[in-house]
Amino acid sequence: MRSASATIHLAALRGNLARVRELAAGAKVMAVVKADGYGHGLERVARALAAADAFGVASIADGQRLRAAGIGQRIVVLAGPDAAGDLAELRRLRLDAVIHDDSQLDLLAADSDRRPLRLWLKIDSGMHRLGFAPERVRDVHARLRAMPGVDPAIVLMTHFANSDVFDDALTARQIDCFEAATAGLDGERSLANSAALLGWPAARGQWLRVGGLLYGMSVVAGRPAAEFGFAPAMTLTTRLVAVHGLRRGDRVGYAATWECPEDMPVGVAAIGYGDGYPRHAAIGTPVLVAGRPASVIGRVSMDLVTLDLRHAADARVGDTVTLWGRGLPVEEIANHAGTIAYELTCGVTRRVRFVEDDS
């Protein structure tokens, strides 16, 4: 068995949801659990977040998994239906669906089943990805309300492009656009994602859609989640499998890209891009070896990574190596790899052993 493990901190998930509630000012919370719970495990996360008001998923298949796991809350399929058969499955599983395109309106109009579907109407307020243009919202809303197979309590929603910048003019325009497009229409409102919860109180609405914060990840550049009272929900660890004393001038790893500047200890840890550790983690990417700072040297390979142990000179084979999590925010590794924390946690592969921790 490989020693790479992802420990999922269930108490952190629950604590992060409680912190969201503190900031929510009474708004309901949709816990976004798409991408297998941001890589933390869909069912595992949903059970830990049982106090959420709803769950947001990317596909009907995710809804199937959650219902099979006994999850009874509202589940919202954020991409909505793609084919006529999806409508029957949405009803069977009691799933909500986001409607954002004319093709979905056509599916609903052709549907003869009168059992009411709960829908969320998505408005393109300026991100220009999914949603109906603002000038069409009243017509689409009226058309949906007139359909016998649609629950009349339609939630109105939009998505922000840049809400992690708290003085951003685009976000302010999106809020104004959404308010103008929906003025006078019945229905609850949902605007805020994780970043907007922190920085845009005017966007709170009746429903929050929170993802990254629930997993203790930063949603504002340069400001760790801990600054806002959130804790990491995943710690990725492995062990040292070798420690070598190398000489000045010795070169390390594929393509010999790193040269020892002096006689020094070099460690080899059992993790690599085959486990989801980023291949493009730059030289100097931080790790912890038995709690002490070390860093990546050479190229990350499929199964192994080499480490500068000069600040952990007494490290031994078997010592725990922390790649990210408690004591080492995943954002630091993402910055060194030229990516974002979400990609790293979502990319942890199936050969990593997942362990649940309730402390």
C-alpha positions in Angstrom: 0.0 0.0 0.0 1.3 3.4 -0.9 1.7 5.8 2.0 0.0 8.8 0.4 -3.1 9.7 2.4 -5.8 12.4 2.3 -7.2 13.0 5.7 -10.6 14.6 5.6 -11.4 16.6 8.7 -15.1 16.2 9.3 -15.1 18.6 12.3 -13.6 21.3 10.1 -16.3 20.8 7.5 -19.0 21.2 10.2 -17.2 24.2 11.7 -16.9 25.9 8.4 -20.6 25.5 7.7 -21.3 27.0 11.2 -19.0 29.9 10.3 -20.9 30.4 7.1 -24.1 30.5 9.1 -22.7 33.2 11.3 -21.9 35.4 8.3 -25.1 34.5 6.4 -27.5 36.8 8.4 -30.3 34.3 8.2 -29.9 33.4 4.5 -30.2 29.7 3.6 -27.1 27.9 2.6 -26.6 25.7 -0.4 -23.4 23.6 0.1 -21.8 23.1 -3.3 -20.4 19.6 -3.5 -19.7 19.2 -7.2 -16.5 17.6 -8.4 -16.9 14.9 -5.8 -17.1 17.4 -3.0 -14.1 19.4 -4.4 -12.1 16.2 -4.2 -13.0 15.5 -0.6 -15.6 12.8 -1.4 -19.2 13.6 -2.3 -21.1 11.4 0.2 -18.6 12.0 2.9 -18.9 15.7 2.6 -22.7 15.7 2.4 -23.0 13.7 5.5 -20.7 16.0 7.4 -22.7 19.0 6.1 -26.0 17.5 7.0 -27.0 20.9 8.5 -27.0 22.6 5.1 -30.3 23.6 3.6 -29.5 22.2 0.1 -26.7 20.8 -1.9 -25.5 22.0 -5.3 -24.2 19.4 -7.8 -23.0 19.5 -11.4 -25.0 16.6 -12.7 -28.0 14.3 -12.2 -25.5 11.5 -11.5 -24.3 13.3 -8.4 -27.9 13.6 -7.3 -28.4 9.9 -7.8 -25.4 9.3 -5.5 -26.6 11.6 -2.8 -30.1 10.1 -2.8 -28.6 6.6 -2.6 -26.6 7.7 0.4 -29.8 8.8 2.2 -29.4 12.6 1.7 -32.9 14.1 2.0 -32.2 17.8 1.5 -32.9 19.8 -1.6 -30.4 19.0 -4.3 -29.9 21.5 -7.1 -28.5 20.4 -10.4 -26.6 23.5 -11.4 -26.3 22.6 -15.1 -30.0 21.6 -15.4 -31.4 19.1 -17.8 -29.8 18.1 -21.2 -32.4 15.7 -22.6 -36.1 14.9 -22.3 -35.3 11.8 -20.2 -33.6 14.0 -17.6 -36.9 15.5 -16.5 -38.3 12.1 -15.4 -35.1 11.5 -13.4 -35.3 14.9 -11.8 -38.8 14.2 -10.6 -38.0 10.6 -9.5 -35.1 11.9 -7.4 -36.8 15.1 -6.3 -34.0 17.2 -7.7 -34.2 21.0 -8.4 -32.8 22.1 -11.8 -31.2 25.4 -13.0 -32.7 26.6 -16.3 -30.3 28.8 -18.3 -30.9 28.1 -22.0 -33.8 28.0 -24.6 -33.1 24.4 -25.3 -34.2 23.6 -21.7 -37.3 25.7 -22.1 -38.2 23.6 -25.1 -37.7 20.4 -23.2 -40.1 21.7 -20.5 -42.7 22.9 -23.0 -42.8 19.5 -24.6 -43.1 17.6 -21.3 -46.5 16.2 -20.6 -45.8 15.2 -17.0 -47.7 17.6 -14.7 -45.8 16.8 -11.5 -44.2 20.1 -10.6 -40.4 20.5 -11.0 -38.6 23.0 -8.7 -36.6 25.3 -10.9 -33.9 28.0 -10.5 -33.9 30.6 -13.3 -30.4 31.8 -14.1 -29.8 35.3 -15.3 -26.7 36.4 -17.2 -25.9 39.7 -15.3 -22.5 40.1 -16.8 -20.4 37.0 -16.6 -21.5 35.9 -20.1 -21.2 32.1 -19.4 -24.7 30.7 -18.7 -28.0 32.4 -18.2 -30.7 34.4 -20.0 -30.1 38.0 -21.0 -31.6 40.5 -18.6 -34.1 41.8 -21.1 -35.6 38.3 -21.5 -36.0 37.5 -17.8 -39.6 38.6 -17.4 -40.8 36.7 -20.5 -38.9 33.5 -19.5 -40.2 33.8 -15.9 -43.8 34.2 -17.1 -43.4 31.3 -19.6 -42.1 29.0 -16.8 -44.8 30.0 -14.4 -47.5 29.1 -17.0 -46.2 25.6 -17.5 -48.3 23.0 -15.5 -45.2 20.9 -14.8 -43.3 23.7 -13.1 -43.5 24.6 -9.4 -44.4 28.4 -9.4 -41.9 29.1 -6.6 -39.0 29.7 -9.0 -35.7 30.9 -7.5 -33.9 33.7 -9.4 -30.2 33.4 -9.5 -27.0 34.8 -11.1 -23.3 34.2 -10.9 -20.5 36.7 -10.3 -17.3 36.9 -12.4 -15.1 38.7 -10.0 -16.6 38.9 -6.5 -13.3 38.0 -4.9 -12.3 41.7 -5.5 -14.2 43.6 -2.9 -14.2 46.9 -4.7 -14.8 45.6 -8.2 -17.0 47.7 -10.4 -18.1 44.7 -12.4 -19.7 43.0 -9.4 -21.5 46.2 -8.5 -22.9 46.4 -12.0 -23.9 42.7 -11.9 -25.8 43.3 -8.7 -27.6 46.3 -10.2 -28.3 44.4 -13.4 -29.8 41.5 -11.5 -32.0 43.7 -9.3 -33.3 45.6 -12.4 -34.0 42.4 -14.3 -35.9 40.8 -11.5 -37.7 43.8 -9.9 -41.2 42.9 -9.1 -40.9 39.2 -9.9 -41.9 36.6 -7.3 -39.3 34.3 -6.0 -36.3 33.9 -3.7 -33.0 35.3 -4.9 -29.6 33.7 -5.0 -26.5 35.7 -6.0 -23.7 35.2 -3.5 -20.9 32.6 -3.8 -18.2 32.1 -1.2 -16.3 35.3 -2.0 -19.5 37.4 -2.3 -20.5 36.2 1.2 -17.4 37.8 2.6 -17.2 41.0 0.6 -20.6 41.8 -0.9 -23.4 42.0 1.7 -25.7 43.6 -0.8 -25.6 40.3 -2.7 -26.7 38.0 0.1 -30.3 37.3 -1.0 -32.3 34.4 0.4 -29.9 31.7 -0.7 -26.1 31.5 -0.6 -24.2 29.1 -2.8 -21.0 28.3 -0.9 -18.2 26.1 -2.1 -14.5 26.9 -1.3 -15.1 28.2 2.1 -16.7 25.0 3.3 -13.5 23.2 2.5 -11.3 25.9 4.2 -9.9 27.2 1.0 -9.0 30.8 0.2 -11.5 32.6 -2.0 -9.8 36.0 -1.9 -6.4 36.4 -3.4 -3.7 36.9 -0.8 -6.0 36.3 2.1 -6.1 32.8 3.6 -9.4 31.3 4.7 -8.1 31.2 8.3 -8.3 35.0 8.3 -12.0 34.7 8.0 -12.4 31.9 10.5 -12.3 28.8 8.2 -10.1 25.7 8.6 -8.7 23.3 6.0 -10.8 20.2 5.5 -8.1 18.1 3.8 -4.5 17.3 4.8 -2.5 15.4 2.2 0.4 13.5 3.6 2.9 10.8 2.7 6.2 9.4 4.2 9.9 9.7 3.4 11.1 6.5 1.7 14.8 7.5 1.4 17.3 10.0 2.7 20.6 10.6 0.9 23.6 12.6 1.7 24.5 14.3 -1.6 27.6 16.3 -2.5 27.9 19.8 -3.8 27.4 19.7 -7.6 25.3 16.5 -7.6 22.2 16.9 -9.8 18.7 15.7 -8.8 15.8 14.2 -10.7 14.7 13.9 -14.3 16.6 16.2 -16.7 19.0 17.0 -13.8 17.3 20.3 -13.4 18.5 21.0 -9.8 22.1 21.1 -8.6 23.1 20.7 -4.9 24.8 24.0 -3.9 26.6 22.3 -1.0 26.9 18.9 0.7 23.3 18.3 1.9 20.6 15.8 2.9 18.0 15.1 0.2 14.8 13.2 1.0 12.6 11.2 -1.3 8.8 11.2 -0.5 6.3 8.7 -1.9 4.0 11.0 -3.8 3.9 12.3 -7.3 1.6 13.5 -10.1 0.1 9.9 -10.2 -1.4 10.8 -6.8 -2.5 14.3 -7.9 0.5 16.2 -6.6 1.1 18.9 -9.2 3.9 18.0 -11.7 4.5 21.7 -12.2 5.2 22.4 -8.6 8.2 24.7 -8.8 11.5 24.2 -7.1 11.1 25.7 -3.6 7.5 24.5 -3.2 7.1 24.1 0.6 6.4 20.9 2.4 6.6 19.9 6.1 8.8 16.9 7.2 7.8 15.8 10.7 6.5 19.3 11.1 9.6 21.1 10.0 10.0 23.1 6.8 11.4 21.6 3.7 10.9 22.2 0.0 10.7 20.5 -3.4 13.8 20.2 -5.5 14.1 18.7 -9.0 11.1 17.6 -11.1 8.0 16.0 -9.5 7.7 12.5 -11.0 4.8 10.1 -11.2 5.4 8.4 -7.9 8.1 10.4 -6.1 9.2 13.9 -5.2 12.7 14.9 -3.9 13.1 17.3 -1.0 15.7 19.7 0.3 16.2 18.6 3.9 18.7 21.2 5.0 16.2 22.6 7.6 15.3 19.1 8.7 18.7 17.5 8.7 17.8 14.8 11.2 14.8 13.5 9.1 14.6 9.8 8.8 12.9 7.2 6.5 9.3 6.9 7.7 8.8 10.5 8.8 5.5 12.1 7.8 5.6 14.6 4.9 2.7 17.0 4.7 2.0 18.3 1.2 -0.8 20.6 2.2 -3.5 21.0 4.8 -3.1 21.7 8.5 0.0 23.8 9.0 0.5 24.4 5.3 -2.3 26.1 3.3 -3.0 24.4 -0.1 -3.0 27.9 -1.7 0.8 28.1 -1.1 1.3 25.0 -3.1 -1.1 26.2 -5.8 0.8 29.5 -6.1 4.1 27.6 -6.7 2.4 25.3 -9.3 0.7 28.2 -11.2 -2.8 27.0 -10.4 -5.6 27.3 -7.8 -6.3 25.3 -4.7 -9.5 23.9 -6.1 -7.7 22.2 -8.9 -5.3 20.5 -6.4 -7.9 19.1 -4.1 -10.1 18.0 -7.0 -7.1 16.3 -8.6 -6.2 13.9 -5.8 -6.4 10.5 -7.5 -7.9 7.2 -6.6 -4.7 5.6 -5.5 -4.4 8.0 -2.5 -6.0 6.5 0.6 -8.7 8.6 2.1 -9.0 8.7 5.9 -11.8 10.4 7.9 -10.8 12.3 11.0 -13.4 13.8 13.4 -11.0 15.9 15.5 
